[in-house]
Amino acid sequence: MDTICMSLGGSMVSRKNGVNVSYIRRLAKLLKKYAGRYKFIITVGGGYASRLYISSSRQIITNEAVLDEIAIAITRINALIVKDLFSDMDVYPNVVTDLGELRAANKANSVVFMGGLLPGISTDAVSTLSCEVTGSKVLINISEDAYIYDRPPSDKSAKKLDMVSHNRMIEVAAIRDSRSAGSNFVFDLVAAKLAKRGGIEVRFVNDDMDQLALAITGKKHKGTTVK
């Protein structure tokens, strides 16, 4: 059974008004339809909660590695919350915290949840590593925007890119990637380079479940595809 890895952006889970329960339930309902056809490894980001804690912690903590550890803890809390809403599926009972555990969990269960792993490594990069570790060639990035742009989206002349090469994604990521704890960008530089190294196809989608279904099955969807 093929494994599909997902980078579930924290903005989809953790918002200013709390956990986005309705979205998570819709996601669980969709993925349940593909149980028995695919396995899923879902890496959950930090979202609003992470940015809130990091911004306030900077008043007393200047060590970026420590701030990264705080962010990792929050991603794991988010993963724990999301995992609980998948309780009627064959889900690994714990939030995975290392790659060795990931290998075993992926073999034994249909759905596995992760958060961050190491300081300096975003959840995008963790999800890309999960592809390499399990032999998956497909990574679906779920965030508020389904597209990579040819320049910063704030630029009125920015154009959506439907299909890009790994090298082009690396160029875009290099511009946006600040490498600071709690930063937010389309797909970080380390993840982009790992995707190229592993020959991993990256499909970007937003919160539209119909488009996610198309991305899961490899059909044309509204969003950037990188390969």
N, C-alpha and C positions, 0 to 999 in steps of 0.2 A: 504494500500500500504506500503510495507516494505521500511525502510530507510537504506541506506548505507552511512556510514561516511567515509570521505577521509581526510588523512593528506597529503596535496600537498606540498612536500618539496620546500623550497624557491629556491633551486638550479635549480629546474625545471622552475622557473618563472623569477628570477632575476639573470642575469649573468653579467660578466665583460663588455660585449658589449651592455648591456641594457636588456630590457624586451624580453623574448622568445615568441614573438607573434605567431610564426608559431606553436609551441607546444600547446599553449593555444587554438588556433583555432581548432587543431586536437582533443584536449580533449573535447571541446564543441561539436564538430560534433559527436564524439562517444557517449557522454552522452545523446545527443538528441535522439539517437536511442532507448534509454531505458526509455524515458519519458512516463509516463503512467503505467510503470511497477515498477519503483523504484522512491523513493525520494532520493535526495543527499544533504548531509551537507559537505561542503568542507572548511577545515581549511588550510589557506595558510601561509607558512613560510616566513622567511625574506630573505634568500639567500645572494647573493653577496652584495646587498645594505646594508643589516643589518650588515654584517661582516665589511664592509668598514667604516660605521659610528661608530660602536662600537670600532674598533681598533683605529680610530683617536680620538674618544671622551675620551678614556682612558688617553690621555695626560693631560686632564684637569678635568676629573671626576673619582673619585675613589669609589664612592658609587655604588655597583652592582645593587641595586634596581632602581636607576635612569637610569643606562645603560639598564636594562630590560625594563623600560618604553620607552626608545628610540627604542629598538628593537620591542616592541609591536606596536608602531606607524608605523614602517616600514612594519610590516606584514599586518597591516590594509590598508596601501597604496597599497601593492601588491594585497590584496584581492579585493580592489576597481577596480584595473586595470583588473584583471581576470574576475570579475563580469561583466564588461562592454562588454566583448567579448562573453558573454552568453545571450545577450540582446533579442534574439529571442526565449528564453525559459521562463517558468514560474518561474522567479527568484525574491526572496525577494528583495525589492528595496534598502535596506541599508546593510552595513556590520555589522553583529550582534556584540554587545559589552558586552552582559551579558547572563546568562543562562535562565533567565526569558523571555527575548526577543527571545531566540532560540526556546523555546517551542512553542511560538505563531507563529513564522515564519515557523517552520516545519509543523505546522498544516495547515497554509494558503497557502504555496507555495511548489513547487516541488524541487527547488534548493535554498540552503541557503549558504551564504559565511561568513566566520569568519576569524579573525586573532588571535593574542594573546589576553589573558584576564587579567592575573595578573602577577606581577613580580615574578620570580622564577619558573614559570610554562611555559613549552615549548608548542609550537603548537602541538606537538605529544600528550602531556597530555590534551590539550584543545580538540583535536579531540576525544580522549578516553572519556572524560567527556561528549562530545556531544552524544556519543553512549549511555551512562548511562541515560542521561536526556531524550532522545527520545525513549529509549527502543530498540535501534539498537543492533544487535549482530554481526555485521560485520564492521570491519574497514580495509580500504585499504590504505596502506602506499606507497606513490609514491615518489621515490627518484632515484638518479643516479645508485644505486646498488640494485638489487632485492633480495639480499640474506643477511642473518645473517651468520657469520662465527664462527667456533669453537674457533678462536683466532683472534687477530687483522689482518685485511686483508693484511697489509704490510708484515706480516710473510709469507714467501714463502711456508711454510707447511700448511697454513690455508686452511680449507676445507669448502665448501658451505654446508649449512644445509637446506634440503628440508622441513623437518617437525620437529618442536621443541615444547616442552611444555612451558607453561607460566613460570614455574620455571626456565627453562633453559634460556629463554629470559631475565628474571630478573637478572640472573647471568652475562650474557653478558653485559647488560645495566649498571650494577653496576661497571664494569671495565672501561667503556668508559665515564660515565656521570660525568662531572666536576662541574656541577651546576653553571657555570659562564655564564654571558650574551654573546650571540653570538656564543656559542660553537656549534659544529656540530658532531653528532654521529647518529648511525643507528636508535635508538629508546630509548628515555630517561627512566631513572629508575622509575620515578613517573608514566609515561604512562604505562610502563610494569606492574607495580603493580596494577594500575587501571584496566587494561585489564584482569588480573587474577581475581580481585575482581568481575568484572562484567560478567565474563564468555564470553568475547568478542573474537571472532576469528579475528586474524590479518593476512592479506595477503599482502605480500611485492611484489611490481612490480617496473619496471623501466619505461622508456619512450616508450616502445613498446606497441602500442595501441591494437594489437591483444592479447597480454598477459593480458592487463588490462581488455579487454572484457571477457576473460576467468575468471579472478578473480571476476568480477562483478557478473557473473552468477554462481559462485561457482564451476567451472570446474577446472581441474588440469592445472596449469600454471607454467611457469618458474619463480620461486621465492619461498622464504620461506613462509610457513604457520605456524602460531602459534595457538595452541588450546589445 
